[in-house]
C-alpha cells in the first residue's frame, strides 16, 4: 500500500462526510427552478478543489457554471491527466418511491443513499480525494492534473461542449479519465469503450381550447390523450423495432467478431430480471439483451401526461396531452438527423382532428467509440488490477456521455471510461446509492492510475 | 311580477353574496383529502335552509353527508315538490388555466366566476332563494317542498342512491325538479328528457420495479407508457367507434322520428367549434354531432400519466403508466356490463411483457329517459314562459345524473330537468362561471313553477 493509499484509508470517514455535503445540494440541471442550487454545487466543488491545493475557479456559462482546477507542479516533462465529472443530477423527489429523502444522504447497509451518489458526485469525488491523498502523503502529484467538472451532463451539456471548442488549450492533456459508469459485479471492473448518443424532444397534442365536460362533448372531439396514444403506438413495430422510416439507416453494423467478444461476459436473462423486475424482456429479437442495450438505438417514452391523474374521477376530455421522448443512438447516427426523422414522421401521422407541436431539447453527440490499443488504456488496466484488485473487462454501454466525443475530436486524446459504480445503484431512479467500499476502491484506483501514467 | 319576484329582485345582491360563501368551500368529492370541506358545505347548506324557515338536517352517510330540508305547511291536500341539487364540485386548481382562484368567486362581465357556480351550487341555490322569496313575501309556499342536496354527484352518488332506496317515504313527492343542466342560448331554455349514464375505471400498466435509466435498460424493457398507449390505441376503431366487442349490443336504437325532432334545433358545426375550439369534429360519422353527444355511448381517456412530465428531460424508462377511462352510456346499456366488457377486452389485449391492473370506480346508472306528456311538464313549460321569458325546447343531453333513474324508479314520480346554465359556462374545466342574469331568472322560474304546480 502506498503512503497515499494509507492516507486515504485513515481519512475515509472525513472523505465521505465531505461527499455528503455535496449530495445535500439539489443540483438538478434539467429544471430551471434549481439553477441556484447548481451554482451552489459548482462553488462547493471549486472550494473543495482549492482547499486540497489546486488552483480552482468557477467559470460562468450561458447556463450552469463549469468548475476548472489544475495542479501543474509535475512540470512540462510529465504527462497531464484531465479528469472530468459532473456535479448536476437527475430530478428526484421522495414521492417517486424513495425510502429516504433524496437530498438528505444516509449511510446504511454499506451504502450511501441519495441522488447523485453514483451519478456522478460520488464517482468524480473519488478522484478529488485521490489527488488530495497524493498531495498530502507525498507532497506532490506524479503527473500534472486538470479537473473539469460540469453542471449540464443531465441536460444536454452545451456549455462544456462550447468551452471545449472555444478553449482547447486550457484543457490540453495527454489523457482524459471519466468515472461516470458502472459494472455488473464488484469483482469484475469494466472499462467502457462505446457509449450511446442521445436526442430528446417533447410532443404535445392539443385538442379543445380547454378541458371539456366529457358528457357534454365526449364523442365529438378527438381526445388528445387518445390521439397521443395513437401516435405513440405507431412509433414501434410489432417486432420491437422503431417504425420511423430511416431510423436505422446509419447504424454501424455490429460485426460477428465483436458479437463473439461481447458474449464472453453475457448479460443473462436472470441478471436482467433481477435488475429490472420486469415480467419478460422486450425489444429487437435479432439481438441479445446486451446488444440491444449497447449496440442498438432505441426510442423511449420518458414520461407523458394528460388531463386528470390524481385521486378519483374527473370526467373530462383533456385540453392536451404531452409525451417526453428520447432516442439512444449508436455510431454512426447523427442526433439532429434522427430527431428530424422522428419529428417528421410524427407530424406525418398526426391526425387533422388535433394540433401537434414538437419541442426539441438539447441534442447530444452521436455514440463515441474509444480505441482500446493505447498505452493509457494499459495504465488503466493496471490501475484496476492494483488499486481495485481485479482486472477489468471491456464492454459497450447504453448510456450517453456526450462530452466523450468532444474530448476525442477536439483535444485529440484517449478517453478512459473508468466506472466506479454498480449497475444496480438505481441511477436516474429512486433510491440511488453508492457502495461505500466502491467509493474507497475508486480512490485507490485513481491513485494507482496517476502513478501508472507517470511511469509510462 | 309577483310579490315573491319583487322580493327576489330587491334582495338580489344579498342572494349572490350568500352564494359566494358556499362557492368558497372547496367541496371536491372525488378527492378524499377534501372530505372535511364537503362536510362544511353540507352544514352551510343546512344552516341556510333552516335560516329561511325550513326544518333542515345534515344526514351522515358512509361518505359525504346529505342535506335534507322540508316545508310541509301547505298541507296534505297540496302537492309536494322535491328539489334536488348537489353541493359537491369537480377538482380545480389555478394551474389548470383559471384566470382567478377557482374557490375565490369574483363577479366580472356579468358573470360569477368560480368552481361550482353553474355545476351545481348556483343552480340549486336559485331554488333555495325562490323558496325564501315566497315565504318572506307571501308568508307561505303554494305547495309542500322538500330539498335533498347531495355531496357525491361528481363521484358516483352511492350515498343518495342508498338513501332513496332505504327511505323512499321521506322523499315521497308528486314531482322532482332538478336544475343541473344548461342551454345553448339564453333565449331558448331547454328541458332535458334523456341523459347518459356513466361508468369509470383506471388502468395501470406496470413494467420494471422502478424507474430505470433509459441508457442502461432502454430497448430491453417494454416501456409501460408505450404499452399503455398501445392499449389505448386499440380502444377505438379508425371510424371513431369503440372497439370493445359487445359495447353497442344493448344501445336503444335512435328512431327516425326522434332524429327528425332533434334536428329541429341542431347543434351546428359552428356552435361546436365555438364551444370546443377543437380543429375539427371527430367521432361516429353515421351520427350528427348532437346525436353523438345525446344518443350514442362513448369511451373517453379522462387523464393519463407516466414517468416524468415536468420541465426538461429525465431519461428514464418509467416504472408504470396509468389512464383514467370513463364511458358515457345510453339507454339501455347496463354500466356494470359495459365496465366488464371494457376491462375484459383490455386484459385480453394487454401484452405479457407488462402487468396490467384495473380499478373500477363507482358505477352510475344507465341513461334515464323522462316522459314528456305529463301535467308536471306542462307546469315546467309555463314556468319558463312566465319566469324565464321564453318557451323551452326538449332535448337529449350527454351528461350523467345517476339520481334521475333512482327517482323515477323508486319514487315513481316525473323528474323535470330544468337547467339554468349555459353550455359555455366551462363546467368541469377552468374558468367555470354562471351568468348573473341567469341566476336571477332561475329564481323567477322556480317561483312560477311552484305556483303552477299548485294550480294544476
Contacts between the chains, C-beta under 8 A, distances in Angstrom:
chain1	res1	chain2	res2	distance
A	30	B	311	6.8
A	30	B	312	3.3
A	30	B	313	5.4
A	30	B	314	6.3
A	31	B	310	6.5
A	31	B	311	4.7
A	31	B	312	5.6
A	32	B	311	6.5
A	32	B	312	7.7
A	33	B	311	7.4
A	90	B	314	6.0
A	90	B	315	7.9
A	91	B	308	6.7
A	91	B	310	6.8
A	91	B	312	7.9
A	91	B	314	5.6
A	96	B	211	6.9
A	97	B	210	6.1
A	97	B	211	7.9
A	97	B	319	7.4
A	154	B	313	7.6
A	154	B	315	7.8
A	155	B	312	5.9
A	155	B	313	6.2
A	156	B	313	7.8
A	182	B	216	7.7
A	196	B	215	5.9
A	198	B	215	7.3
A	198	B	315	6.7
A	200	B	313	4.7
A	200	B	315	7.0
A	207	B	278	5.3
A	208	B	276	4.3
A	208	B	277	5.3
A	208	B	278	4.6
A	209	B	276	6.8
A	209	B	277	2.8
A	209	B	278	7.5
A	210	B	97	6.1
A	210	B	277	7.4
A	210	B	426	6.9
A	210	B	429	4.6
A	210	B	430	5.6
A	210	B	431	7.4
A	211	B	96	6.9
A	211	B	97	7.9
A	211	B	428	6.5
A	211	B	429	3.9
A	211	B	430	6.7
A	212	B	276	6.2
A	212	B	428	7.2
A	212	B	429	6.1
A	213	B	399	6.4
A	213	B	427	5.5
A	213	B	428	4.1
A	213	B	429	7.1
A	214	B	298	7.4
A	214	B	300	4.7
A	214	B	302	6.5
A	214	B	326	6.2
A	214	B	328	6.5
A	214	B	428	7.6
A	215	B	196	5.8
A	215	B	198	7.3
A	215	B	293	7.9
A	215	B	328	5.6
A	215	B	397	7.3
A	215	B	398	4.4
A	215	B	399	3.1
A	215	B	400	5.6
A	216	B	182	7.7
A	216	B	293	6.7
A	216	B	397	7.4
A	216	B	398	5.4
A	216	B	399	5.8
A	216	B	423	6.8
A	216	B	427	7.7
A	217	B	275	7.2
A	217	B	276	5.8
A	217	B	293	6.9
A	217	B	398	7.3
A	218	B	293	7.4
A	218	B	298	4.5
A	218	B	300	4.8
A	218	B	328	5.4
A	218	B	398	6.5
A	219	B	283	4.8
A	219	B	284	7.1
A	219	B	292	4.1
A	219	B	293	6.0
A	219	B	296	5.8
A	219	B	297	8.0
A	219	B	298	3.9
A	219	B	328	7.1
A	219	B	398	7.2
A	220	B	272	6.4
A	220	B	276	7.4
A	220	B	281	5.4
A	220	B	282	6.6
A	220	B	283	5.1
A	220	B	289	5.0
A	220	B	292	5.0
A	220	B	293	6.0
A	221	B	276	5.5
A	221	B	278	4.9
A	221	B	281	7.5
A	221	B	282	6.0
A	221	B	283	7.9
A	222	B	278	7.1
A	222	B	282	3.7
A	223	B	300	5.7
A	223	B	301	5.3
A	225	B	232	7.3
A	225	B	301	3.8
A	225	B	302	8.0
A	225	B	303	7.0
A	225	B	304	5.2
A	225	B	323	7.1
A	226	B	232	6.0
A	226	B	233	7.7
A	226	B	235	7.5
A	226	B	236	6.7
A	226	B	300	7.9
A	226	B	301	5.1
A	228	B	229	7.2
A	229	B	228	7.2
A	229	B	229	4.0
A	229	B	230	7.7
A	229	B	231	8.0
A	229	B	232	3.6
A	229	B	233	5.0
A	229	B	301	7.3
A	229	B	304	7.7
A	230	B	229	7.7
A	230	B	232	7.7
A	230	B	233	4.7
A	231	B	229	8.0
A	232	B	225	7.3
A	232	B	226	6.0
A	232	B	229	3.6
A	232	B	230	7.7
A	232	B	233	7.6
A	233	B	226	7.7
A	233	B	229	5.0
A	233	B	230	4.6
A	233	B	232	7.6
A	233	B	233	3.7
A	233	B	234	7.9
A	234	B	233	7.9
A	235	B	226	7.5
A	236	B	226	6.7
A	272	B	220	6.4
A	275	B	217	7.1
A	276	B	208	4.3
A	276	B	209	6.8
A	276	B	212	6.2
A	276	B	217	5.8
A	276	B	220	7.4
A	276	B	221	5.5
A	277	B	208	5.3
A	277	B	209	2.8
A	277	B	210	7.3
A	278	B	207	5.3
A	278	B	208	4.5
A	278	B	209	7.5
A	278	B	221	4.9
A	278	B	222	7.1
A	278	B	353	7.2
A	278	B	354	7.6
A	279	B	352	6.5
A	279	B	353	6.0
A	279	B	354	6.5
A	279	B	355	5.8
A	280	B	352	6.3
A	280	B	353	5.4
A	281	B	220	5.4
A	281	B	221	7.5
A	281	B	353	7.6
A	282	B	220	6.6
A	282	B	221	6.0
A	282	B	222	3.6
A	282	B	353	4.4
A	283	B	219	4.8
A	283	B	220	5.1
A	283	B	221	7.8
A	284	B	219	7.1
A	289	B	220	5.0
A	292	B	219	4.1
A	292	B	220	5.0
A	293	B	215	7.9
A	293	B	216	6.7
A	293	B	217	6.9
A	293	B	218	7.4
A	293	B	219	6.0
A	293	B	220	6.0
A	296	B	219	5.8
A	297	B	219	8.0
A	298	B	214	7.4
A	298	B	218	4.5
A	298	B	219	3.9
A	300	B	214	4.7
A	300	B	218	4.7
A	300	B	223	5.7
A	300	B	226	7.9
A	300	B	315	7.7
A	300	B	316	8.0
A	300	B	317	5.9
A	301	B	223	5.3
A	301	B	225	3.8
A	301	B	226	5.2
A	301	B	229	7.3
A	301	B	306	7.0
A	301	B	307	7.1
A	301	B	318	7.4
A	302	B	214	6.5
A	302	B	225	8.0
A	302	B	307	5.4
A	302	B	308	5.8
A	302	B	313	6.9
A	302	B	314	5.8
A	302	B	315	6.0
A	302	B	316	5.5
A	302	B	317	7.8
A	302	B	318	7.2
A	303	B	225	7.0
A	303	B	306	5.8
A	303	B	307	3.3
A	303	B	308	3.9
A	303	B	309	4.6
A	303	B	314	6.7
A	303	B	316	7.5
A	303	B	318	6.3
A	304	B	225	5.2
A	304	B	229	7.7
A	304	B	304	6.5
A	304	B	305	7.0
A	304	B	306	5.1
A	304	B	307	7.0
A	304	B	309	6.5
A	304	B	321	7.2
A	305	B	304	6.9
A	305	B	305	4.8
A	305	B	306	7.6
A	305	B	309	3.7
A	306	B	301	6.9
A	306	B	303	5.8
A	306	B	304	5.1
A	306	B	305	7.6
A	307	B	301	7.1
A	307	B	302	5.4
A	307	B	303	3.3
A	307	B	304	7.0
A	307	B	324	7.3
A	308	B	91	6.8
A	308	B	302	5.8
A	308	B	303	3.9
A	308	B	324	6.5
A	309	B	303	4.6
A	309	B	304	6.5
A	309	B	305	3.7
A	309	B	322	6.9
A	309	B	324	7.0
A	310	B	31	6.5
A	310	B	91	6.8
A	311	B	30	6.8
A	311	B	31	4.8
A	311	B	32	6.5
A	311	B	33	7.4
A	312	B	30	3.4
A	312	B	31	5.7
A	312	B	32	7.7
A	312	B	155	5.9
A	312	B	361	7.0
A	313	B	30	5.5
A	313	B	154	7.7
A	313	B	155	6.2
A	313	B	156	7.8
A	313	B	200	4.7
A	313	B	302	6.9
A	313	B	324	6.5
A	313	B	326	6.6
A	313	B	361	5.1
A	313	B	362	7.7
A	314	B	30	6.3
A	314	B	90	6.0
A	314	B	91	5.7
A	314	B	302	5.7
A	314	B	303	6.6
A	314	B	324	7.3
A	314	B	428	7.2
A	315	B	90	8.0
A	315	B	154	7.8
A	315	B	198	6.7
A	315	B	200	7.0
A	315	B	300	7.7
A	315	B	302	6.0
A	315	B	326	5.3
A	315	B	400	7.8
A	315	B	428	6.6
A	316	B	300	8.0
A	316	B	302	5.4
A	316	B	303	7.5
A	316	B	428	5.3
A	316	B	429	6.8
A	317	B	300	5.9
A	317	B	302	7.8
A	318	B	301	7.4
A	318	B	302	7.2
A	318	B	303	6.3
A	319	B	97	7.4
A	319	B	429	7.7
A	321	B	304	7.2
A	322	B	309	6.9
A	323	B	225	7.1
A	324	B	307	7.3
A	324	B	308	6.5
A	324	B	309	7.0
A	324	B	313	6.5
A	324	B	314	7.3
A	326	B	214	6.2
A	326	B	313	6.6
A	326	B	315	5.3
A	328	B	214	6.5
A	328	B	215	5.7
A	328	B	218	5.5
A	328	B	219	7.1
A	352	B	279	6.5
A	352	B	280	6.3
A	353	B	278	7.2
A	353	B	279	6.0
A	353	B	280	5.4
A	353	B	281	7.6
A	353	B	282	4.4
A	354	B	278	7.5
A	354	B	279	6.5
A	355	B	279	5.8
A	361	B	312	7.1
A	361	B	313	5.1
A	362	B	313	7.7
A	397	B	215	7.3
A	397	B	216	7.4
A	398	B	215	4.4
A	398	B	216	5.3
A	398	B	217	7.3
A	398	B	218	6.5
A	398	B	219	7.2
A	399	B	213	6.4
A	399	B	215	3.1
A	399	B	216	5.8
A	400	B	215	5.6
A	400	B	315	7.7
A	423	B	216	6.7
A	426	B	210	7.0
A	427	B	213	5.4
A	427	B	216	7.7
A	428	B	211	6.6
A	428	B	212	7.2
A	428	B	213	4.1
A	428	B	214	7.6
A	428	B	314	7.2
A	428	B	315	6.5
A	428	B	316	5.3
A	429	B	210	4.7
A	429	B	211	4.0
A	429	B	212	6.0
A	429	B	213	7.0
A	429	B	316	6.7
A	429	B	319	7.7
A	430	B	210	5.6
A	430	B	211	6.7
A	431	B	210	7.4
